[in-house]
Amino acid sequence: MQRWPVLLFLAWVCFLFFAGIGLFMSGFLLTRIELASSSSCSDPFVPPSWERQSLPPGSCWAPQRFSKAVLVIIDALRFEFAHFNPAKASPRPYENKLSFLHHLVTSQPRHARLYRFRADPPTATMQRIKGLTTGSLPTFIDVGSNFATYAIQEDNLLAQLVQNGRRVIFMGDDTWEGLFPKKFFRSYFFPSFNVKDLHTVDDGILQHLYPTVDSGEWDMLIAHFLGVDHCGHKHGPDHAEMAKKLTQMNEMLRSLVEHLGNDTLLLVAGDHGMTETGDHGGDSEKEVNAALFVYSKTPLFGTGPPEEPEAVAQVNLVPTVALLLGVPIPYSNIGEVMAELFSGDGDAVSAALQQLLVYHINAKQVDRFLHSYSLVAQDLPAEQLQHLQDLFSGAMEEHAQLLAQVQRPTLVPPELESRLGSLIGRFQLYLREARAVCTQSWARFHPLRMVGGCTLIAASCLLCYMASELATASDSFYRSCLLYPLLWGLVVAVLLGLAHAFTQNGLDLLLVSSWAAAASQLGFFWHWWGWHPKRARLVGSQPPLASVSLRQRLQAWLQLAFPMGILLFRCGAMFSDSFVVAEARVAPFLLASLVMLLIGKLHWDGRLTVPEGPKQQLLGFSSYRREIWYLLCLVAMLLVCVRLSSFFHQCREEIPQCRPSLFLSPLASLRNTRAKNLFYLLCVALLAGLVCAVRSWLRHYGNLNSSDPLVLFVRWGFPLVVLCIACYWAVASSADDSLGKLQELVQVAVVAFPWAVYGLASVGLLLLLCNPMTVFAKDTRESAGSIVTPYLGVPSSEVDFLHVIPQIYKRMQESQKSCLERGGCKATVAAYGLGSVYSAALVIALTLLGFLLMLLHSERLSLAFLLLFLEAFVLLHIHTRARGLAGDAEPFSVPWYAVISWLLAASQFFYSTGHQPIFPAIHWNAAFVGFHLDHSTNLLPAVLVGANTFASHILFAGSQLPSAPALALCV
């Protein structure tokens, strides 16, 4: 078989899958269009009753109420963290720690107020910053750039402040540096990505905060603290470290208020909340329920606070702060002003008039945005836009009539107050419905593209299955099957390109690629339809259909239908929301069901009963019964592994009664020292047991007899890797308890030990790549030496790879022949490890990968990895024993049930290593295993987080299932 046709075929198949996935994602992850327009002071938004000359100096659109503002963002400040409940006698670590906020609200009710700050999903920091500054709604596609921030091009609050001559100073999370380049009068950025670092950012802010406030050389000061968020990621909210961090924030706010002037507005906000495990990114109640605290030394509110804190959307902060500071509202804002902040000290009518003014300005700004957006995009429904326009026009007409009556005092104050309240309600209705329409429209999918993408992916899977079946019938398959598909796809791509050229329309490369992929698939199926009868004529040795009994035909159909049916069921069930939520339990069930169906098929075929006749004489009664019982014991062991793996689960927000596994949290989160030490010893013992098992297996089959570098590495390098991992777990679990100079040593060790593991694993993989042979030959005539194949390093051809054992036998034969030709030679040649020539290299590679992947997970998940290796080993044995009992004469062919069971096991352990296909379940701390400071690029963190997330798929895919029979043959 030639290499280039196969590689070209694989490249074509990859193109088909990428085209299908891209088409599906273009319909699933929609983005909204960002307008380049910006607001300015000259925009005609001031009502006729407010002449431009009547505005105070430095004010735009509305009178400036504050000359300065301080925005303190405490990352992941959930509402429960800020709310104070004096009735709780024994609060949890995150409760009743921000007591100063409660003190201000109760002692100065007209100066301070606490809100529920409702965040829009996705609840990732970068998306929330965009919402807090633009007043718009980021879509889910923006999550991919959460750690690769791009400058915000839309009009935003900071741009308006700078445009109107205000000085903005920032300190804290360096995410703002990428979002707002060259927007700050002065800035103090600190690395934000290392979620294990609780203090660097916060301590850096505290070093500059009070001197900057006292200097007065600023108009807007933003301080973004990260300690609470990082503490949640590292320890979870219910931990003593969270109590310390919130207490630090409480003292910071107490000191900050003492430094504020009377003309300064203080805003303390959380960009999002966090789950019970300290994660965020999704749309669960605890993730979107943040806190907002507003305070000023001058009265802000006309009345006291309500009994229950009011809920406001995060985007509402943008128009509110803009008008309070006297700058225009950003162009793309869809938020609603918080009218109670504009009440002032006057009577009820004056407060209502002031609120009506800001609502009028806010409504005109939103109407302008909707009109501009509808001209460049078609994703807002026309009928809903018309409904909003009717609401706006009606409110504006009533507003004009009411202002005319106010100028002529014909209304008594109670009636005027009632009319003002009614008009304010109409503006509120318009603004809230406008936001709801935008939210619904920007979250809608493109069903046609999604269906087209799924169809392309399904057709590609069918194509791969057919190719795997047809390739065994002809050596020229890969050469003959590529010409027609590539021609069909190329013709369609050229025709679409010409059509776009003649119509002067923009060329959508994704659609062109999708149509070309679909055409090439049709070309393949058309060619297969004409080639399939020829193949049938070539296979003349098969018995005619009439000679095959109904039972045999049914058995042959069931042999393929059962595993393929389970696979199709799982793929089809992905369209079910309930299945996606419960997939962590369904995947193990399907795996156990498939194995039980295999046992049922063997029983139906009579393979689980002692045979009679020649086979019994050949194999022996006791040996055959032993094989049967061994297979049943393996199945029982598999079921036990499947059951135990369910103890390492993560929860989804759709299942509120679910409690995440205790094994997911790192040892550092345990407050019981004895329990921490016991778990540590258990994890290290299991890790050492894995190494002992691998070395015993290799020693048993003779792969540790030579003195080659790879063999020496397995003997001494494996224990050294275990020692480094154990030392890393020890220092990482006690890093927060160390003090003084010991703390500095711990920080060095936390970086050094992972790098030692990375280095040792890399050396081992390099040795394996250079010389994967661990076969050892002992010649009584010559000195013992390692038997290798004629090639060195990676096999240069398929012949080299498939004929390793024959070549070794040939060299042994030549050695013995030369000895016999000299006469009188009684030398013998013994080869060790020949039966495991393939599988030994595979086991060594998987063990090294397992070390690396376990390092990227929390310590107690090493138990889950041990179950992974055990279950994979059991599956291989079940496959081998079942084929032996079934009398299969081709040990190197892999049936479909084995492939699908392998895939289901990979999916099962995706969940059993603490993962879920949701944003909050991503283990971001894996990006900093072996790194203390922030990364200079996003490539390395992406690789580490990706390896952590898809660890089970990497291990099961790296085990190379086609070589699995060879691995199982030697056991």
ZAMARGU-4260 file (C-alpha; in steps of 0.2 Angstrom, whole numbers, plus 5000, padded with zeros to 4 digits):
<rodrens>
0) 5000/5000/5000 | 5008/5017/4995 | 5009/5031/5007 | 5003/5046/4997 | 4986/5040/4992
5) 4982/5036/5010 | 4988/5052/5017 | 4979/5061/5003 | 4963/5052/5008 | 4965/5056/5026
10) 4968/5074/5022 | 4952/5074/5012 | 4942/5066/5026 | 4949/5079/5038 | 4943/5092/5026
15) 4925/5085/5026 | 4924/5084/5045 | 4931/5102/5046 | 4918/5108/5033 | 4904/5100/5043
20) 4909/5106/5060 | 4912/5124/5053 | 4895/5124/5045 | 4887/5119/5061 | 4896/5131/5072
25) 4892/5145/5060 | 4874/5142/5064 | 4876/5138/5082 | 4888/5151/5088 | 4881/5167/5081
30) 4889/5184/5083 | 4880/5201/5082 | 4887/5215/5071 | 4897/5228/5081 | 4893/5246/5075
35) 4907/5258/5073 | 4897/5273/5077 | 4899/5283/5093 | 4889/5295/5103 | 4894/5314/5105
40) 4889/5329/5115 | 4881/5337/5099 | 4868/5323/5097 | 4851/5331/5098 | 4845/5321/5113
45) 4841/5335/5125 | 4822/5339/5126 | 4816/5356/5120 | 4813/5361/5138 | 4831/5359/5142
50) 4841/5371/5132 | 4859/5368/5129 | 4864/5383/5138 | 4856/5377/5154 | 4867/5362/5156
55) 4881/5365/5168 | 4899/5366/5161 | 4906/5349/5157 | 4889/5341/5155 | 4882/5332/5140
60) 4864/5327/5137 | 4860/5329/5156 | 4867/5339/5171 | 4882/5331/5179 | 4879/5325/5196
65) 4896/5319/5201 | 4913/5325/5196 | 4922/5309/5201 | 4918/5290/5202 | 4927/5275/5209
70) 4922/5258/5202 | 4928/5244/5213 | 4926/5227/5204 | 4928/5212/5215 | 4929/5198/5203
75) 4916/5184/5206 | 4907/5194/5220 | 4891/5183/5222 | 4877/5192/5230 | 4877/5181/5245
80) 4895/5187/5248 | 4889/5205/5250 | 4873/5202/5259 | 4873/5203/5278 | 4861/5192/5288
85) 4862/5196/5306 | 4851/5182/5311 | 4864/5169/5306 | 4873/5163/5322 | 4886/5152/5313
90) 4888/5159/5295 | 4898/5150/5282 | 4915/5156/5277 | 4908/5167/5263 | 4894/5174/5273
95) 4893/5190/5283 | 4911/5195/5280 | 4907/5212/5271 | 4899/5219/5286 | 4904/5237/5282
100) 4892/5237/5267 | 4878/5233/5279 | 4883/5246/5291 | 4882/5260/5278 | 4865/5254/5271
105) 4858/5254/5289 | 4866/5269/5295 | 4864/5280/5279 | 4849/5273/5270 | 4848/5288/5258
110) 4867/5287/5254 | 4870/5268/5251 | 4860/5254/5243 | 4864/5235/5239 | 4857/5228/5223
115) 4856/5211/5215 | 4867/5213/5199 | 4861/5201/5186 | 4875/5196/5174 | 4871/5190/5156
120) 4879/5174/5151 | 4892/5169/5147 | 4899/5173/5164 | 4917/5175/5159 | 4927/5190/5165
125) 4931/5197/5147 | 4912/5196/5142 | 4907/5204/5158 | 4919/5218/5156 | 4912/5222/5139
130) 4894/5222/5146 | 4900/5234/5160 | 4907/5246/5148 | 4897/5245/5132 | 4880/5241/5139
135) 4878/5228/5125 | 4877/5209/5126 | 4892/5198/5121 | 4887/5182/5113 | 4894/5164/5117
140) 4906/5165/5103 | 4916/5178/5112 | 4920/5165/5126 | 4934/5158/5115 | 4943/5175/5117
145) 4941/5176/5135 | 4960/5174/5138 | 4965/5181/5121 | 4957/5198/5123 | 4955/5210/5108
150) 4952/5228/5109 | 4934/5234/5110 | 4930/5243/5095 | 4912/5247/5100 | 4908/5264/5108
155) 4910/5262/5127 | 4910/5271/5143 | 4929/5273/5144 | 4930/5280/5126 | 4917/5293/5131
160) 4926/5298/5146 | 4942/5300/5137 | 4934/5309/5122 | 4926/5322/5134 | 4943/5325/5143
165) 4941/5314/5158 | 4956/5306/5167 | 4953/5287/5169 | 4965/5278/5180 | 4965/5259/5181
170) 4973/5246/5193 | 4971/5227/5193 | 4967/5214/5181 | 4978/5215/5165 | 4963/5210/5154
175) 4958/5228/5153 | 4975/5232/5145 | 4970/5222/5130 | 4952/5228/5129 | 4956/5246/5131
180) 4973/5250/5124 | 4979/5268/5127 | 4963/5273/5136 | 4970/5276/5153 | 4978/5292/5160
185) 4988/5280/5172 | 4987/5261/5174 | 4994/5248/5185 | 4991/5231/5177 | 4995/5214/5186
190) 4994/5197/5178 | 4977/5189/5180 | 4977/5171/5173 | 4986/5162/5187 | 4971/5156/5197
195) 4982/5149/5210 | 4989/5166/5215 | 4977/5174/5227 | 4987/5190/5232 | 4998/5197/5219
200) 4984/5207/5210 | 4975/5213/5226 | 4991/5218/5235 | 4997/5228/5220 | 4980/5237/5220
205) 4981/5241/5238 | 4999/5248/5236 | 4992/5261/5224 | 4974/5264/5228 | 4974/5276/5243
210) 4988/5287/5237 | 4980/5289/5220 | 4963/5293/5228 | 4971/5306/5239 | 4980/5314/5224
215) 4964/5319/5216 | 4972/5318/5199 | 4958/5308/5191 | 4940/5308/5186 | 4936/5289/5185
220) 4946/5276/5195 | 4944/5258/5192 | 4951/5244/5203 | 4948/5226/5198 | 4952/5214/5212
225) 4954/5196/5208 | 4958/5187/5225 | 4940/5182/5228 | 4938/5174/5211 | 4955/5165/5212
230) 4951/5159/5229 | 4935/5151/5222 | 4944/5143/5208 | 4957/5136/5220 | 4947/5132/5236
235) 4929/5135/5232 | 4918/5147/5242 | 4916/5137/5257 | 4934/5138/5263 | 4943/5148/5277
240) 4954/5156/5263 | 4938/5164/5256 | 4934/5171/5273 | 4951/5179/5274 | 4950/5186/5257
245) 4932/5194/5260 | 4938/5201/5276 | 4952/5209/5267 | 4940/5217/5255 | 4929/5223/5269
250) 4944/5232/5277 | 4948/5239/5260 | 4931/5247/5257 | 4931/5254/5275 | 4947/5263/5272
255) 4942/5268/5254 | 4926/5277/5260 | 4937/5287/5272 | 4947/5294/5258 | 4932/5299/5247
260) 4926/5316/5244 | 4908/5323/5244 | 4908/5324/5225 | 4913/5306/5222 | 4902/5291/5218
265) 4907/5274/5224 | 4902/5258/5215 | 4907/5241/5221 | 4902/5227/5209 | 4904/5209/5205
270) 4906/5205/5187 | 4898/5188/5190 | 4895/5175/5203 | 4902/5158/5206 | 4896/5140/5209
275) 4898/5130/5224 | 4914/5123/5217 | 4920/5141/5213 | 4918/5140/5194 | 4909/5152/5182
280) 4905/5154/5164 | 4888/5147/5162 | 4870/5153/5166 | 4866/5145/5183 | 4858/5156/5196
285) 4873/5157/5207 | 4884/5162/5192 | 4873/5176/5186 | 4868/5183/5203 | 4882/5196/5207
290) 4881/5211/5219 | 4881/5230/5216 | 4884/5242/5230 | 4881/5261/5227 | 4887/5274/5239
295) 4890/5293/5240 | 4893/5305/5255 | 4879/5316/5248 | 4861/5309/5248 | 4858/5299/5232
300) 4840/5292/5235 | 4824/5300/5239 | 4818/5286/5250 | 4825/5272/5260 | 4830/5255/5253
305) 4816/5242/5250 | 4815/5226/5261 | 4822/5215/5248 | 4836/5221/5237 | 4831/5226/5219
310) 4838/5216/5204 | 4846/5226/5190 | 4854/5221/5174 | 4873/5224/5173 | 4870/5233/5157
315) 4860/5246/5166 | 4876/5252/5175 | 4883/5260/5158 | 4869/5273/5155 | 4868/5277/5173
320) 4886/5281/5176 | 4887/5290/5159 | 4873/5302/5164 | 4879/5304/5182 | 4896/5309/5176
325) 4889/5320/5162 | 4895/5311/5147 | 4885/5303/5132 | 4878/5286/5133 | 4888/5274/5122
330) 4880/5271/5105 | 4877/5253/5106 | 4870/5253/5124 | 4853/5243/5127 | 4853/5246/5146
335) 4841/5255/5156 | 4845/5270/5168 | 4844/5267/5186 | 4832/5281/5189 | 4832/5281/5208
340) 4850/5288/5207 | 4843/5304/5199 | 4830/5308/5212 | 4840/5322/5221 | 4835/5331/5237
345) 4819/5340/5229 | 4801/5336/5231 | 4792/5321/5222 | 4788/5331/5206 | 4805/5337/5204
350) 4812/5320/5206 | 4800/5313/5194 | 4804/5326/5181 | 4823/5323/5183 | 4820/5304/5181
355) 4809/5308/5165 | 4823/5317/5158 | 4835/5303/5159 | 4823/5290/5153 | 4819/5301/5138
360) 4837/5302/5134 | 4840/5284/5136 | 4825/5279/5125 | 4830/5290/5111 | 4848/5283/5112
365) 4841/5265/5111 | 4829/5269/5097 | 4844/5277/5087 | 4854/5261/5090 | 4840/5249/5085
370) 4837/5259/5069 | 4855/5259/5064 | 4857/5241/5068 | 4842/5236/5058 | 4850/5244/5043
375) 4865/5233/5043 | 4859/5217/5050 | 4843/5207/5048 | 4843/5197/5064 | 4831/5208/5073
380) 4813/5203/5068 | 4804/5216/5058 | 4787/5214/5067 | 4795/5216/5084 | 4805/5231/5078
385) 4789/5239/5072 | 4781/5235/5089 | 4795/5244/5098 | 4794/5258/5086 | 4775/5260/5091
390) 4779/5260/5109 | 4793/5273/5107 | 4782/5284/5096 | 4768/5283/5109 | 4779/5287/5123
395) 4787/5302/5114 | 4770/5309/5109 | 4764/5309/5127 | 4781/5316/5133 | 4779/5331/5122
400) 4761/5334/5127 | 4766/5332/5146 | 4780/5344/5144 | 4769/5357/5136 | 4757/5356/5151
405) 4771/5357/5163 | 4776/5374/5155 | 4759/5380/5158 | 4754/5375/5176 | 4737/5368/5172
410) 4740/5352/5182 | 4739/5350/5201 | 4754/5342/5209 | 4746/5325/5213 | 4739/5324/5195
415) 4756/5329/5188 | 4765/5316/5198 | 4753/5303/5192 | 4755/5308/5174 | 4774/5308/5176
420) 4774/5291/5184 | 4763/5284/5170 | 4775/5291/5157 | 4790/5284/5166 | 4782/5267/5166
425) 4780/5268/5147 | 4798/5272/5144 | 4803/5258/5156 | 4792/5246/5146 | 4800/5251/5130
430) 4818/5250/5136 | 4815/5233/5144 | 4806/5226/5129 | 4820/5232/5117 | 4833/5223/5128
435) 4822/5207/5128 | 4821/5208/5109 | 4840/5210/5107 | 4843/5196/5119 | 4832/5184/5111
440) 4838/5188/5093 | 4856/5187/5097 | 4854/5170/5105 | 4844/5163/5090 | 4852/5149/5080
445) 4853/5146/5061 | 4844/5129/5059 | 4848/5127/5041 | 4866/5128/5043 | 4866/5117/5059
450) 4856/5103/5049 | 4868/5105/5035 | 4883/5103/5046 | 4876/5088/5055 | 4872/5080/5038
455) 4890/5083/5032 | 4897/5075/5048 | 4885/5060/5047 | 4889/5057/5028 | 4908/5058/5032
460) 4906/5045/5046 | 4897/5034/5034 | 4910/5037/5021 | 4924/5032/5033 | 4915/5016/5037
465) 4912/5011/5019 | 4931/5015/5016 | 4936/5004/5030 | 4926/4990/5022 | 4931/4993/5004
470) 4949/4995/5007 | 4951/4977/5012 | 4945/4971/4996 | 4957/4980/4984 | 4975/4987/4987
475) 4971/5001/4974 | 4956/5007/4983 | 4964/5023/4989 | 4970/5028/4972 | 4954/5024/4963
480) 4942/5032/4975 | 4950/5049/4976 | 4949/5055/4958 | 4930/5057/4956 | 4927/5065/4973
485) 4941/5078/4971 | 4935/5082/4953 | 4917/5084/4959 | 4922/5095/4973 | 4933/5106/4963
490) 4920/5109/4949 | 4907/5114/4962 | 4920/5126/4970 | 4924/5134/4954 | 4906/5136/4949
495) 4902/5144/4965 | 4917/5156/4963 | 4911/5161/4946 | 4893/5164/4952 | 4899/5175/4965
500) 4911/5184/4953 | 4896/5188/4941 | 4884/5193/4954 | 4896/5204/4963 | 4892/5196/4980
505) 4904/5193/4994 | 4912/5176/4994 | 4908/5166/5009 | 4922/5153/5010 | 4914/5143/5023
510) 4898/5140/5012 | 4909/5136/4997 | 4919/5124/5007 | 4904/5116/5013 | 4896/5114/4995
515) 4913/5107/4989 | 4913/5095/5003 | 4895/5089/4999 | 4899/5087/4981 | 4915/5077/4984
520) 4905/5066/4995 | 4892/5063/4982 | 4906/5059/4970 | 4913/5046/4981 | 4896/5038/4984
525) 4892/5038/4965 | 4909/5030/4961 | 4906/5017/4975 | 4889/5013/4968 | 4897/5009/4951
530) 4912/5000/4959 | 4903/4990/4972 | 4896/4977/4959 | 4913/4974/4952 | 4920/4971/4970
535) 4906/4958/4972 | 4911/4949/4956 | 4929/4949/4962 | 4925/4940/4978 | 4920/4923/4971
540) 4925/4912/4985 | 4910/4918/4996 | 4896/4906/4997 | 4880/4911/4987 | 4866/4919/4997
545) 4855/4904/4996 | 4867/4893/5005 | 4868/4904/5020 | 4855/4899/5033 | 4843/4912/5040
550) 4851/4910/5058 | 4869/4914/5050 | 4862/4929/5041 | 4853/4935/5057 | 4869/4932/5067
555) 4880/4942/5054 | 4867/4956/5054 | 4866/4957/5073 | 4885/4956/5075 | 4886/4973/5066
560) 4869/4980/5071 | 4871/4980/5089 | 4887/4990/5091 | 4883/5002/5077 | 4865/5004/5084
565) 4872/5009/5100 | 4884/5021/5092 | 4869/5029/5081 | 4858/5030/5096 | 4871/5039/5106
570) 4875/5051/5091 | 4856/5054/5088 | 4853/5057/5106 | 4864/5072/5106 | 4849/5081/5099
575) 4840/5078/5116 | 4843/5091/5129 | 4839/5078/5143 | 4852/5066/5136 | 4866/5080/5135
580) 4862/5084/5153 | 4862/5065/5158 | 4876/5059/5147 | 4888/5056/5161 | 4877/5042/5167
585) 4871/5036/5150 | 4889/5033/5143 | 4894/5020/5156 | 4877/5012/5154 | 4879/5010/5135
590) 4897/5003/5138 | 4891/4990/5151 | 4876/4986/5139 | 4887/4983/5124 | 4899/4971/5134
595) 4883/4962/5140 | 4877/4960/5123 | 4894/4953/5118 | 4892/4940/5132 | 4874/4937/5126
600) 4880/4934/5108 | 4893/4922/5114 | 4880/4912/5124 | 4868/4912/5109 | 4882/4905/5098
605) 4885/4891/5111 | 4902/4898/5115 | 4900/4899/5134 | 4896/4880/5135 | 4909/4866/5135
610) 4911/4860/5117 | 4910/4842/5112 | 4920/4833/5099 | 4937/4837/5091 | 4938/4855/5099
615) 4936/4848/5117 | 4950/4835/5113 | 4961/4849/5106 | 4958/4862/5120 | 4954/4851/5134
620) 4938/4852/5146 | 4947/4861/5160 | 4956/4874/5149 | 4940/4879/5140 | 4930/4881/5156
625) 4944/4891/5163 | 4943/4903/5148 | 4924/4905/5151 | 4926/4909/5169 | 4940/4920/5166
630) 4930/4930/5153 | 4915/4931/5166 | 4926/4938/5179 | 4933/4951/5168 | 4916/4957/5164
635) 4912/4958/5182 | 4928/4968/5185 | 4923/4979/5171 | 4906/4983/5179 | 4914/4986/5195
640) 4926/4999/5187 | 4911/5007/5178 | 4902/5009/5195 | 4917/5016/5204 | 4920/5029/5190
645) 4904/5037/5195 | 4911/5043/5211 | 4922/5056/5201 | 4908/5067/5194 | 4906/5085/5191
650) 4888/5093/5192 | 4879/5103/5179 | 4868/5118/5184 | 4853/5110/5176 | 4853/5097/5191
655) 4852/5108/5207 | 4851/5093/5218 | 4867/5086/5212 | 4883/5088/5223 | 4900/5087/5215
660) 4912/5073/5220 | 4924/5077/5234 | 4938/5070/5224 | 4938/5085/5212 | 4944/5097/5224
665) 4963/5098/5227 | 4971/5092/5244 | 4975/5111/5248 | 4956/5113/5250 | 4955/5100/5264
670) 4955/5109/5282 | 4957/5092/5291 | 4975/5089/5291 | 4973/5070/5295 | 4962/5068/5280
675) 4973/5077/5269 | 4988/5066/5274 | 4978/5050/5272 | 4972/5055/5255 | 4990/5060/5250
680) 4997/5044/5255 | 4983/5035/5246 | 4987/5044/5230 | 5005/5042/5231 | 5003/5023/5234
685) 4992/5021/5220 | 5004/5030/5208 | 5018/5019/5214 | 5007/5004/5212 | 5004/5009/5194
690) 5023/5010/5191 | 5026/4993/5199 | 5012/4985/5189 | 5019/4992/5172 | 5037/4986/5177
695) 5031/4969/5183 | 5022/4967/5166 | 5037/4972/5156 | 5048/4961/5166 | 5037/4946/5165
700) 5037/4947/5146 | 5056/4949/5145 | 5056/4968/5140 | 5068/4973/5154 | 5082/4962/5152
705) 5093/4973/5140 | 5104/4988/5145 | 5097/4999/5131 | 5093/5017/5136 | 5075/5015/5135
710) 5075/5000/5147 | 5086/5009/5159 | 5074/5023/5159 | 5059/5012/5163 | 5069/5004/5177
715) 5075/5021/5185 | 5066/5035/5176 | 5048/5029/5181 | 5051/5029/5200 | 5060/5046/5198
720) 5044/5053/5189 | 5033/5046/5203 | 5045/5054/5216 | 5044/5071/5207 | 5025/5070/5206
725) 5023/5065/5224 | 5034/5080/5229 | 5024/5092/5219 | 5008/5086/5227 | 5016/5088/5244
730) 5021/5106/5241 | 5006/5111/5232 | 4994/5105/5245 | 5003/5114/5259 | 5009/5130/5250
735) 4996/5141/5259 | 5002/5135/5276 | 5021/5139/5274 | 5028/5155/5280 | 5043/5166/5278
740) 5058/5159/5269 | 5049/5142/5268 | 5036/5151/5257 | 5049/5156/5245 | 5056/5138/5244
745) 5039/5131/5241 | 5035/5144/5227 | 5051/5137/5218 | 5047/5119/5221 | 5029/5121/5214
750) 5037/5126/5198 | 5053/5115/5198 | 5044/5098/5201 | 5032/5099/5187 | 5046/5104/5175
755) 5056/5089/5181 | 5041/5078/5176 | 5039/5087/5159 | 5058/5084/5156 | 5059/5066/5161
760) 5043/5062/5151 | 5050/5071/5136 | 5066/5061/5138 | 5057/5045/5139 | 5046/5048/5124
765) 5062/5054/5114 | 5071/5037/5119 | 5055/5028/5114 | 5054/5037/5097 | 5073/5034/5093
770) 5073/5015/5097 | 5056/5008/5102 | 5063/4990/5102 | 5065/4982/5120 | 5068/4964/5113
775) 5084/4956/5120 | 5093/4941/5112 | 5106/4931/5121 | 5118/4921/5111 | 5129/4908/5121
780) 5142/4910/5107 | 5142/4929/5107 | 5140/4943/5120 | 5122/4947/5124 | 5115/4961/5114
785) 5099/4970/5109 | 5091/4963/5094 | 5084/4978/5083 | 5076/4979/5066 | 5087/4985/5051
790) 5079/5002/5053 | 5083/5015/5066 | 5070/5027/5074 | 5053/5029/5066 | 5048/5015/5053
795) 5052/5022/5035 | 5038/5011/5027 | 5024/5000/5031 | 5034/4985/5027 | 5046/4990/5041
800) 5032/4991/5054 | 5023/4975/5049 | 5038/4964/5048 | 5047/4968/5064 | 5045/4950/5071
805) 5050/4941/5055 | 5066/4952/5053 | 5071/4948/5071 | 5068/4930/5067 | 5078/4931/5051
810) 5093/4939/5061 | 5092/4925/5074 | 5092/4912/5060 | 5107/4920/5051 | 5116/4920/5068
815) 5112/4901/5071 | 5116/4897/5052 | 5133/4905/5053 | 5137/4896/5068 | 5132/4879/5061
820) 5142/4882/5045 | 5158/4883/5055 | 5154/4866/5062 | 5154/4860/5080 | 5144/4875/5086
825) 5132/4871/5100 | 5126/4889/5102 | 5108/4894/5105 | 5099/4910/5103 | 5086/4915/5115
830) 5075/4931/5113 | 5066/4939/5127 | 5051/4951/5124 | 5048/4945/5107 | 5030/4942/5110
835) 5027/4960/5117 | 5038/4968/5104 | 5023/4980/5099 | 5014/4981/5116 | 5029/4985/5126
840) 5032/5002/5117 | 5014/5006/5118 | 5013/5003/5137 | 5028/5013/5140 | 5021/5028/5130
845) 5004/5027/5138 | 5012/5027/5155 | 5022/5042/5152 | 5007/5051/5145 | 4997/5046/5160
850) 5010/5054/5171 | 5009/5070/5162 | 4990/5070/5162 | 4989/5066/5180 | 5000/5080/5184
855) 4988/5092/5176 | 4973/5086/5187 | 4970/5087/5206 | 4979/5075/5217 | 4964/5064/5221
860) 4959/5062/5203 | 4974/5050/5201 | 4962/5037/5208 | 4951/5040/5193 | 4966/5038/5181
865) 4970/5021/5189 | 4952/5015/5186 | 4955/5021/5168 | 4970/5011/5165 | 4962/4996/5174
870) 4946/4997/5163 | 4956/4999/5147 | 4966/4983/5152 | 4950/4973/5156 | 4942/4979/5140
875) 4957/4972/5130 | 4957/4956/5139 | 4938/4954/5136 | 4940/4957/5118 | 4954/4944/5116
880) 4945/4931/5126 | 4929/4934/5117 | 4938/4932/5100 | 4947/4916/5106 | 4930/4908/5112
885) 4922/4913/5096 | 4935/4905/5086 | 4941/4920/5076 | 4956/4915/5066 | 4962/4933/5062
890) 4969/4941/5078 | 4974/4957/5070 | 4957/4962/5064 | 4947/4973/5075 | 4928/4971/5076
895) 4916/4986/5077 | 4910/4982/5095 | 4928/4984/5101 | 4930/5001/5092 | 4914/5007/5100
900) 4917/5001/5117 | 4934/5010/5116 | 4925/5026/5111 | 4912/5024/5125 | 4925/5021/5138
905) 4934/5037/5133 | 4918/5047/5134 | 4914/5039/5151 | 4931/5044/5158 | 4929/5062/5151
910) 4916/5064/5165 | 4925/5053/5177 | 4940/5064/5177 | 4929/5079/5184 | 4924/5087/5167
915) 4908/5092/5159 | 4904/5100/5142 | 4901/5117/5150 | 4911/5132/5153 | 4912/5132/5172
920) 4919/5114/5172 | 4935/5119/5163 | 4950/5116/5174 | 4959/5133/5171 | 4972/5130/5184
925) 4980/5116/5173 | 4987/5131/5163 | 4998/5135/5178 | 5005/5118/5183 | 5024/5122/5183
930) 5021/5140/5180 | 5021/5154/5193 | 5019/5170/5183 | 5007/5174/5168 | 5010/5167/5151
935) 5017/5177/5137 | 5006/5169/5124 | 4990/5159/5124 | 4997/5144/5115 | 5004/5135/5130
940) 4990/5138/5142 | 4978/5132/5128 | 4988/5116/5126 | 4989/5112/5145 | 4970/5116/5147
945) 4966/5106/5132 | 4976/5091/5138 | 4968/5092/5155 | 4950/5092/5147 | 4953/5078/5134
950) 4964/5067/5145 | 4954/5052/5143 | 4952/5054/5124 | 4971/5057/5123 | 4975/5041/5132
955) 4962/5030/5123 | 4966/5037/5106 | 4985/5035/5110 | 4983/5017/5114 | 4980/5014/5095
960) 4966/5001/5095 | 4972/4992/5080 | 4987/4987/5090 | 4976/4981/5104 | 4975/4963/5098
965) 4994/4962/5098 | 4994/4969/5116 | 4981/4957/5122 | 4989/4942/5112 | 5004/4942/5124
970) 4993/4941/5139
</rodrens>
